[in-house]
């Protein structure tokens, strides 16, 4: 059985989840708690709003791979911010739906200089 599973590509289209189902997974799983823990270790405040959750759900639906793509979509959204955070320049990240004013799915707050 494992040999057969290993023959499939990494992302396989599955039965589509509804947007409501994807949002439920994002809100009720350990997904956000793991990121809060990671950023907590880095002494970085981490939050997101419901608009961001809907944005992630929409991106996941476009990938047509159900819940499997949620981590990939989420990581793609924050990957460029992670380099700055790991460099110690920022004390806070807020995940938001991109807009005309801010085309990034996050807002970073700089560390206060000591």
Buried (B, 14 or more C-beta within 10 A) or exposed (E): EEEEEEEEEEEEEEEEBEEEEBBBBBEEEEBBEEBBEEBEEBEBBBBBEEEBBBBBBEBBBEBEBBBBBBEBBBEEBBEEBBEBBEEEEBBBBBBBBBEEEEEBBBBBEEEEEE
